[in-house]
Amino acid sequence: MPIWAMITLMIAVLVGTMVFLFGQQWLRAAGVSIGEVVDSSGEADRLIWQPATSSGQIASMIESCYAGSVGKKLERGVCFAMAVDTPFAVSSAQITPLVKNVDPKKFRIYDGTTYSVMVVYDYVNGIVEVRS
């Protein structure tokens, strides 16, 4: 075998080994950082997929979000994310009378017709928002 072929082969093996080792270290480091950032505990309870919804269910989500978020340290703003198969109307006139345990000044409902809705706690203003 000629000397230039041996040198090329050795360089290829060296570069391949370096790429493999550095890649392995990078993946290991990225996995640790992603694991620290993403906490999947309780995610399934907050992500809802169902055929239809009602104003009463959204009112319950508002009460639950407010009770679970008031006075807590800033962590996550999204309390619930819900998607449905058929579009529905989000109406503050229908939902507000159904919310019994939260002062109406402590939540805001953005009216609209949508396939999805998010119930979010706004830590800056101290209110629950229903975003459609």
C-alpha positions in Angstrom: 0.0 0.0 0.0 1.4 3.4 -0.9 2.4 5.8 1.8 -0.2 8.5 0.8 -3.0 6.0 1.2 -1.8 5.0 4.7 -1.6 8.7 5.7 -5.1 9.4 4.3 -6.5 6.4 6.1 -4.9 7.4 9.4 -6.2 10.9 9.1 -9.7 9.6 8.3 -9.7 7.3 11.3 -8.4 10.1 13.6 -11.1 12.6 12.4 -13.8 10.0 12.7 -12.8 9.1 16.2 -12.7 12.8 17.2 -16.1 13.4 15.7 -17.6 10.4 17.5 -16.1 11.4 20.9 -17.0 15.1 20.7 -20.4 14.2 19.4 -20.9 11.8 22.3 -19.8 14.5 24.8 -22.1 17.1 23.2 -25.1 14.8 23.3 -24.5 13.9 26.9 -24.2 17.5 27.9 -27.3 18.5 25.9 -29.3 15.7 27.4 -28.5 16.9 30.9 -29.4 20.5 30.2 -32.6 19.5 28.5 -33.5 17.3 31.4 -33.0 20.2 33.9 -35.1 22.6 31.8 -38.0 20.3 30.9 -40.1 19.0 33.8 -42.8 16.7 32.5 -44.6 16.1 35.9 -48.2 17.1 35.7 -48.1 17.9 31.9 -50.8 15.4 31.1 -53.3 17.0 33.5 -52.9 20.4 31.8 -53.1 19.3 28.2 -56.6 18.4 27.2 -58.0 17.0 24.0 -61.7 16.3 23.7 -64.5 16.3 21.2 -66.3 19.4 22.7 -66.3 21.7 25.7 -68.7 23.9 27.7 -68.6 27.3 29.4 -68.8 25.5 32.7 -65.6 23.6 32.0 -63.8 26.8 31.1 -65.1 28.4 34.3 -63.7 25.4 36.4 -60.4 25.8 34.7 -60.3 29.5 35.6 -61.0 28.7 39.3 -58.5 25.9 39.4 -55.8 28.1 37.7 -56.4 31.0 40.1 -56.3 28.8 43.1 -53.2 27.0 42.0 -51.2 30.1 41.0 -52.0 33.0 43.4 -49.1 33.7 45.7 -46.8 31.2 44.1 -43.3 31.8 42.7 -43.1 32.6 39.0 -42.7 29.2 37.3 -45.1 28.6 34.5 -47.9 30.8 33.2 -49.9 28.2 31.3 -52.4 26.4 33.5 -54.4 24.5 30.9 -54.3 24.1 27.1 -57.3 22.6 25.5 -58.1 21.6 21.9 -61.4 20.3 20.6 -62.6 18.6 17.5 -65.3 21.2 16.7 -65.0 25.0 16.9 -66.7 26.6 19.9 -67.5 30.2 21.0 -65.6 31.6 24.0 -67.9 34.2 25.4 -67.2 36.3 28.5 -70.9 36.9 28.9 -71.5 33.2 29.3 -68.5 32.2 31.3 -68.2 35.0 33.9 -71.5 34.2 35.7 -70.3 30.6 36.1 -67.0 31.5 37.9 -68.0 31.5 41.6 -64.7 31.5 43.6 -62.8 34.2 41.7 -63.4 37.9 41.7 -64.4 39.1 38.1 -61.6 41.6 38.3 -59.1 38.8 38.7 -59.7 37.1 35.3 -60.0 38.3 31.7 -61.7 36.4 28.8 -60.8 37.1 25.2 -64.0 36.3 23.2 -63.8 34.4 19.9 -64.6 31.2 18.1 -61.8 28.7 18.1 -60.6 25.1 18.2 -58.3 25.7 21.1 -58.1 27.7 24.3 -55.4 28.4 26.8 -55.9 29.3 30.5 -52.9 31.4 31.5 -52.0 33.0 34.8 -50.5 36.5 34.2 -48.0 36.9 37.1 -47.4 40.5 36.4 -51.0 41.6 36.7 -52.1 38.8 39.0 -55.0 37.7 36.8 -56.1 34.6 34.9 -56.5 35.0 31.1 -58.5 32.8 28.8 -57.0 33.1 25.4 -58.8 31.8 22.3 
